[in-house]
Amino acid sequence: MQKITEQKSPYRHLDKMSIEQITACINQEDKGVPLAIEKALPQINRLIEKIVATLKSEGRLFYVGAGSGGRLSVLDVIELPTTYGISKGVVNVILAGGTDHLVEALEEKEDDTTGAWEEMKKQNISSKDMVVGISASGTTPFVLAALQQCKAHGIATGCIVSNPGSPIAGYSDFPVEVITGPEFVSGSTRMKCGSAQKMIFDMISTTAMIQLGRVEDNSMVNVKLINNKIIDRAVKMLMEKTQISDYNQAKSLLIENGSVKAAYEFATARRNI
């Protein structure tokens, strides 16, 4: 395979550049990220379709990753129970070094070939579930070994990689290859590869939650009421949906029922009695 992610940067003498030159060049390189994602949309769509089917069948999704890609998956997953009201444990991350060490750069853990599968076994993974490996290079041992075990145990697999024809893609039923090219700083895959990964995580989780009925129209009707900002947003959503004009009345109805969706359904049922 060709490791495009490890190729030399097309930019030379970065240490001689001004701030204005550096930021202009980084911005220019970043413009290519959404175009690379656009080329991979058919693969992304197939992956999402399988994820949605898995979750609808009461299976779980596991991301497996190391380094910046793995950490980005954690950031996406921890938002989902609050934003969309899903139960914790529906979407999970197996991170090299453990999620307890999220803020530590434990890059040496990416060579661990047993840890991911051992952790998944602790969580009673089964053929009902799905595993998606995250690896810019497409060769990360931590991720590759996990997907190999999944294939051997009949568990559906996918991946998000940034090199074509990688071993990890070879062990994926639903591979996503987003080729963003050499990085501005040679080999620094937290840059364009990381930007692509973040955009794809947003795309996967948002699309899946919409398909699972966690969004109505364009609103987060299942958002958890965890702070004043979210409560205020939810009250205004409920007022719009129910035509209740009194803010305090809508707020009381919201708090009593726990979510915009539940409050709206309660109010609708009460009107029909």
N, C-alpha and C positions, 0 to 999 in steps of 0.2 A: 504493500500500500504506500501511497505518497502522503507524507506528513506535511501538508501545506501549512498547518499551524506552527510548525517549527522552522519554516523557511525564513531567510533573512528579511528584515524590514526593507521596503523599497526606499525608505528615507535614510539618508546618511548624515553623520555628524550632528546628531540631535543635541549634543552638548554644546554646540556652537550656535544653536538657534536662539532667537529671542522668544519671550513669552508669547508674543503675537503670532510668530511663525509656528510655534508648537501647537497652540490651541487651534489655529486654522487648519493645520495638517491633521490633527486628531479629528476635528469636525468633518473634514473631507472624507476621512476613512470611515467614520461612523455612518455617513450617508449610505454606504453600501450595505449596511446590515439589514434594513427592511427589504431591500431588493433581493438579498440572498434568501430571506425568509419567504418572500413571495414565490420564489422558484420551488420551495419545498412545501408549499401549501397542500398539494395533493397528499403527500406523506403525512403531514400534520393532521389533515382531516381524517385520514384512515386511523391514525393513532387515537384521536379524540373519539371517533365512533366506537372503537373497541373499549376505551375507558368508560364511556357512558353506558355501554351495554354491561360492562362488569359491575359498575356501581348500581345500576338498576336491578341487577340480579343479586344484590346484597353482598357482592364481593368487595374487596378493598384494593386501593391503589397504593403501591409502594414505589417511591423514588429511591434509587441507590446512587450515591455519588460521593466524590471526594473533592477537596479543594474548593475553589470559588463556585463552581457549578453546583456542587452538593449544598453549599451554604445558601446559595440563591434559592434552591428548592425548599429549604427549610423556611426561608422568609415567606415564600408563597403559601406553603401549607399551613403555617401558624395563623394566617389571616382568615382561613376559610370558615372555621366554626363561628367566629364573630360576624363576618360579613354576610355569610349565607345561612347560618344557623344549622349547619350539619353537625353531626356528632363527632367528637374527637375520636380518632382511630379509623375513620373512613378513608382518609388520605394521609399517608405516613411517609417518613423519610428515614432511610438507613444511611447514616453519614459516617464516613471513615473517621475514626476517633471519637464518635458519639456526638449527639446533639448537645450534650452537656458541655462540650468543649467547642461550641460554635464559634466563639470569638478567638480561638487559638488556631494558628495556621499549622495544623498537624499533618503537613504534606507527606511525611514518611509513612503515614497510615495508609496511603493509597496503594502501597505494595502488599498489604494484608490480603491474602487470598482465602481466608476462612471466616473472618469476622462478620461479613455481611450475611452470609448464609446462616451462621450460628444465631445471629440476631433475628433473622426472619423466622427461624424455627422456634425461637422463644415466643414469637408472636403468632405461632400456629398458622403459618402461611399454608395455603392449599391451592388446588387447581381452580377454585372459585375466584382467586385474586389475580392481580396483574402487577408486573414489575417493570419499571422504566428506568434504564440506566442513563446516567448523565456523565459524559466524558468528552471534553473538547478534542482530545487526541484520538479517541476511539480505541485506546489500548490500555486504559487504566486497569491494573490487575484486580483491584478491589471490586470494580464494577464488572469486569469480564468474568471473573470467577463466580460472581453471584448469578449472572445470566446463564452461565453454563449449568449451574445447579438447577436453576429454574426450568431450563429446557429438559433436563434429565427427569424432572418431577412433574412434567406436564403443565407447567405454569406459563401463561401467556406473557410474552416479553416485548418491550419496545425500547427505544433509545433516542437520545438527542446527542449527536456527534457533529464535529466540524471538519472531519476529513473523509474523503470518499473511500469506500471499500475497506472499512476498518473491521477488525475482529469482532468488536462489540456489535456492529451492525449485522455481522454474519450470524450472531446468536440472537438476533431480534426478529420477532415475527412482524413487528411494525416499526421499522427503522425510520428515523428522521435525520437526514444529512443536510446540514445548513453550512455551506462552504463560504465562510467569510473572508478567507485569504490570510496572508501573512499579517501579523500584528504590527502596529506602529513601533512599539518596542519589541524586538524580535523575541518570539516565544511567550509574550505576556498575554496569555489567553484570558485573563480577567477583563481584557478590554473588549474587542469586537465579539469574541466568542461569548463572553459574559453578558454583553448587551443582548445578543441574540437569544441566549438561554433565558434571560429575564423576560423578554418579550414573548417567547414561546410558552413559558410557564403561565404568564398572564392569559395568553390565548387559550391554553388548555383548560385552566381552572375556570375562567369566566364562561367559556363556551359550554363546558360540562355542567356547571351549576345552572345555567339557563336551560339547558336540555333536561335537567333533572327537576325543573319546576321551582327552583329556588329564587327566580326573578319573575316578576310580572310587569308587563310593559317594559319600562326601563328602570324599574325600582327594586331596591334590595328589601323586599317585603318580609324577609325572614331574619333581618339583621338583629343581633343581640343588643339589648338595651344596656350597654355597659358604662356609658358616660353621658354627660349633659348634651354634648354636641350631637351624639347619635340619637338620643331621645328627642331632641328638638327636630332633627331631620325626619325621624319616624312619625312624630306628631303631624308634621306638615304633609307627609305622604298620606297619612290616614285621613286628614281633613279633605284632601283632594279626592280620595277614593270614595269617601262616604258623604261628601258635601256637608259635613259638620262644620259650622262656622265658628263655634266657640272653642278656642284653643285649649282651655282648661278641661272642658268636657271631653275633647278628643284625647287629651293626655291621660285622663283618668281611665278612659276606655282602653287605651293602649297599655297602660301599666297593669290593669286588671287581667288582660289577656296575654301579655308577654311578647307580642309581635304585631306588626302591622297586618300580616295575613290573618292571624287568629282573631284580631280585633275586628277586622273588616267582615270576616265570616260570621262572627257573633252578632255584629250590628245588622247584617243582612238577614240572618235567621230571625232575629227579633222583629224586624220589620214585616217579615212574612208570616208571623204567628197570628 
